[in-house]
Amino acid sequence: MPEGEAAVPARRRKPRIPAKIARQQMLDAGVALVERSGLTVGFGHLPLEEIIADAGVSRASAYRQWGSHESYVVDLIAEIFGRPQYGLGFSSGTTDSITAGLREHAALLETVEGRHAVMRDIIRIAAERNFRDLLASPQWHSYESLYAAAASPGDPANAAALEATARQVEQHFIDTNAGFYQGALGMLGQRFIAPATARTVAVATHIVVSGYANRVRVDPSFADMQVDGPALDGSTTRWHLVAWLTYQAIASFVEDASAPAASD
C-alpha cells in the first residue's frame, strides 16, 4: 500500500442464513407488514424489497427461495391465513354484545314472542358492532385482498394455488360462523327451517355484510345509513341498514323451536 494512503476496511458480507430459516424470516416479515397496515390495494403491491430488508436476508437468498414476486405472494397468503388471528370469526366485541343481550333479557326467553324480540334486538346491536369492527380490521382488508388476488389474471403456475387458498379460507370462515349461529340461535330457542341449515345462514349473512362493507369502500356515505325498525318492546327505533338486512336474512331461515315442524 502506498505510504500515506488510508486503509479501506474490507466490506463484510452478511453471514449465510440457512435456507429454511431465511424462508421463515421472509414470511414472518411479510406477515408483520400486513398486520401493521393491512392491505388496501392488493397482495400484488407488497414491497418485496422492503420485506427482504425487514427479514434481514440477502436478495440472492430471497430470490433463490422464490423466483418471482408472485410466487412469494402465493406462499405468504398461505402463511397469513394459516395463523390463528386470521380465523375471521366474529369480533370479541360482537360476541360480548350477544352474551350481554342474552343475560339482560333472559326473562323474555320464556315466550315465543319474547324469544323473537330478543333475537331481533341482539341482531340490531351485534350486527352493527360486527360491521364496524370489520371495517376497522386489517385482517378483513387482507381477506378481501386475497380474493382480489385470486380473481386477477397472473402467472398460471400460481393461479391454482391462489384459488385453492381462497377456497380454503372461505370454507373455514363459513364453517366458523355456521358453528356460532348453530349455538347462538339454539340458545334463543330457534331452529332452522328445512332445508336451511346453520351454514345457509352463515353464507347469507356473509354475503350481506361483506358485500355491504365492500360498497362502503367505494362510497363511505353508506357506512352510516339507517332505517326505522322495531325496538325490543315493539316501538320504533333506528337500525343500521346492515343490521336490518342481516336480521331479514336470518329471520327468513329460522322459526321458534316450539312451532310444529312442517312434516308434523
Buried (B, 14 or more C-beta within 10 A) or exposed (E): EEEEEEEEEEEEEEEEBEEEEBBBBBBBBBBEBBBEEBBEEBBBEBEBEEBBEBBEBBEEBBBEBBEBBBBBBBBBBBBBBEEEEBEBBBBEEBBEBBBEBBEEBEEBBEEEEBBBBBBBBBBBBBBBBBBBBBBEBBBBBBBBBBBBBBEEEBEEEBBEBBBEBBEEBBEBBBBBBBBBBBEBBEBBBBBBBEEBBBBBBBBBBBEBBBEBBEEBEEEEEBBEEEEEBBBBEEEEEEBBBBBBBBBEBBBEBBBBBEEEEEEE
